[in-house]
Amino acid sequence: MTNITSPIISPEDLVALTQNEKIILIDASFGKNNYLNQHLKRALHVDLNTELSDIKEDFADGGRHPLPSAGQFCSLLSNLGISPDSHVVVYDDKNGSNAASRFWWMMKAIGHQKIQVLDGGLAAAIKAGFAASNGEEPKPIPSNYTVKDWTMAMADIAEVEKVSRNKEYLVIDVRETERYNGAKEPIDLIAGHIPGAVNIPFSLNLDQDGFFKSPEELKKMYINFIKDSPTKNIIIHCGSGVTACHTLLAMAYAGLDLPNLYVGSWSEWSRNNKPIVTEIGES
């Protein structure tokens, strides 16, 4: 029997679970066309750009993927037929690092309990015997999901700037090391990292086969990095507040309390004339 309190579910457990229980399956892979070409049978698609974000004209205002309001997100959940007692499993085609972990964090941030991310994503489920499909799925019967606001810990750009050089705080950048060092920047306009931030790439959450490391391994790794830093003094960020959720998911899987998410992340910071550190120094 699958452990529904775990934030991660294995492909094998998903196959077994759907034979005995009604779940709502969400595909958070990037791009509707990818979903239409292939997805897990009965999965409904959510779009990172248009449904899990409230993108502004200027990325300096909240970064590339600012959060929508909790009310907007609840409207999405209602249209997906999700109610507060629904058991929801979300996946993407990037080992959870695209939008599955973001959707998971958003669900937890409105207090939803039965929400899990599929370990290994789309390909792993198909390999385990879950039926694939294409095209559109039947529209669900709408529900009425309502909450007032986000409840998970977050930090904004002003707070990050205030504490980034404070040794009592820990700002973690989960982007790949080359981007952190400023050796390359394929997405945002300026390369580098926030002064004082340490680099723990989200890829360290996964084993060589693309599955999450065990809770024990993850706990040991993060405690080694975090040491005695209080959870409330830890801020996690990435490029636009999406893959940072992968690290928050890994920490939850490890049984650790969740620190603050800086949603604006590097995409916001780098567009607001803030101090920047690269391999060759600070600017």
N, C-alpha and C positions, 0 to 999 in steps of 0.2 A: 504494500500500500504506500502511495506517495505521501510525503510529508508536506502538507499544504502550508505549513508555517515557514518552510524554506523559501527564500527568494529565487532559488534556482530549481528547475525541474529537468531531469534527464530525458532524452528522446524516448528511451524505453518506457519510462514511467508515464510519459505523455500518451504513448500508444495504448498502454494498459488503462490509463485513466479515462480516456474517451470512450472506452467500451462499457464503462459502468456509471459514468457521471456526466452530467451536462455541463460543459464548460464553454466559455466564449474565447475564441482563438483570434488573436490580433496579429496581423502582418504589418510590421513597421519598417519594412525594407524601403530604401530610397527609390522614389519614382513609381508612379502608378503603372507605367508600362511594364516594369519588371514584375510587378504583382500580377498583372493580367497575363503575362507570359507563363508564369508558374508560381503557385503558392500552395500551402497546405489546404487540403479540402476543408471547406466551411470557414476558412479564415477571412476576416474582414480587414480591409486596408486602412491604415491611418498615415497621413502625410506629414512629415516633419516640418516642412516649410509653411504649409497652409493651415494645419490643424494643431500641431504641437508647439507652434511658435506664433508670435505676433510681431512679424518683421517690420521694422520702420524703414523709411526712405533712406535715412542716414544711419549706417551701422555704428556710428559713434554713440547713438542713443540705444544702449542696451545690447550691442553686439549683433552678430549675424543671426542668432536664434533666441531672441528674448521670449520669456514665457508669456502666454496669453493670460488673461485673468482666470481665476478659478471658475468663475461662472461660464466663461467661454468653453473651458475644458469640460465642464459638466454637461453643456449642451451637446458636445461631441459624444460623450459617453452615453447620453440619453438616446442619441440617434443610432448608436451602435447596439442599443438594447441592453446596456450594462446598468445594473442596479447595485446598491451598496452591498448586497449579499452575493453577488455574482462571483464565481471562480473564473478568473481571467488568466490566460497564458499568452504572453507576447513573445514574438521572435523577430529577427531580421536576418539578412544574408551576410552580416559582418560580425558574427560571434557576439552579438549583443551590443557592439560598440557604435552602431549607427544610431538608431532611434529606439530600439527595444528597451535599453536601460533608461533612456530619457522618459519613455512612457511609464516604465516601472516606477521611477522616482516621482513622477507627477501623480500617479495613483496613490503612492504612499503619502504624498504631500497633501492629499485631501482626506486621508484617513482610511483608505481602502485596505482591507486585510488580505483577501485572497487574490493576490496578484503575483505571478511567477514569470521568470524569464526562461526561455527554452535554451538549455545548454547546447552549444554547437550550432544553433540556428537551423535555418531551412534545410540545408544539405544533410545535416546529421539526422533530422527527423525522417527525411525521405529514405536515407540509408537504413534507418531502424524499422522501416516498413509502414510509415504513415503515408496515406494516399495523397498524391499531389493533384492539383486541378489547375485550370486556367480560366480566363474570362471573369465575369462578375459573379458574385454569390448572391443568393436571394437577400433582399433587404430585411433586416430584423424588425421585430415589433418594437417601437420606441418605448423607452422607460422614462422615468422622471428622477434624474439624479441631481440633487442640489446640495451644495456646500457654500459657506460664506467666503473662505479665503484659504490660501496655502498655509500649511502648518509646519512644514519642514524648515530647518535652519538655513538661512541664506545670508550672504554678505553682498553689499553693493560696492561700487567702485570707490566711493569715499572711504568706506571702512577698510577696504584692501589697502588703499594708499596710506591710511593712518597707521596700520599695523605691520605692513610688509617688512619693515626693517627692525621691528621689535622682536627681540630674542625670545620673548614669552609666547610668541605666536608662531604658527607654522603654516606657510602658504605653499601648497603643493600644486605643481604644474604637471599634468599627466600626458602632455604631448610627447611625441618622439624626441629623443635627445638632440637630433640635428636641428629641429625647430626651436627647442629650448635654448640651445647654444647660439642661435642666430646664424647657423651655417647655411640654412635654406628656409624659405618661407613660401610654400606653394599656394597658399590660400589668402592670407591677409597681406596688407600693404607694407608692413614693416616687420623685420625679423628681430628676434631676441626674446627676452623674458622679463618679468616683473622683478625689480630688485628685491633680494631676500628670498625669492621663491626657490624651492628645491624641486628637482626633477625626479618623479617616479612614474615612468611611462606606463600607461594603462595596459600595454601589451604584457607586462609582468604578471598580470592577473591570470593569464592563460598558459596552459602547457603547450608542448610542441605540436599537439594535435588540434589546438584551437578550442579546447574545453577549459572551463575554469579549474584552476588548481583546487585542491581540497580545502575545506574551511580551515583545517589545522595549518596547512602551508601558508595560506593567505594571512591568517592571524599572526603567525610567527613573523612573516615578512613585514607587515604593517606596524606591529609593535616595535620591531627593530628600527623602523624609520621614525615612528612617532615618539617613542620612548616615554617621557613623562608629560608630554604636552596634553593639557586638558582638551577634551573634545570641542568645547565651545571656543577654543583658541585656534582651531584648525580650519583652514579654508581650502577647498578643492576647486581647481579650475582647469580649463583646457583651451581650445580655440574659440568655441562658441557655446559652451555650457551643455554639450551633448555627450562627448566621450568622458567628461568628468563624472557623469552619472554611472559609467561603467565601473569606475573605481569606487564610487559610493555603493554600488551593487555588490562589488567584491567584498567591501568592508562589512556590509550587512550579512553576506554569506558567511563571513568569518566570525560573526557574532559580536562585532564591534558596534559601539554607538556611532551614529552618523554625524559627521561634522558639517560645517557650512558649505553650501554650494555658491560659488560666484558665477552666476549665470552669464553675465556679460563677457567674462573671460578675456583672453588675449585680443579678440576681435574688437572689443570695446576699449580696453586699456590702450592699445596701440594707436587708436584714432583720437585720443583725447590729450595729446601733448604731455603724457606722463613719462617719468624716467624709464629708460630701457637699458637692459644689460645684454651684451653680446659677448662672444669669445674675445673680442678685441677691447672690451671695456664698456663703460657706461656712457650713455648720451641723454 
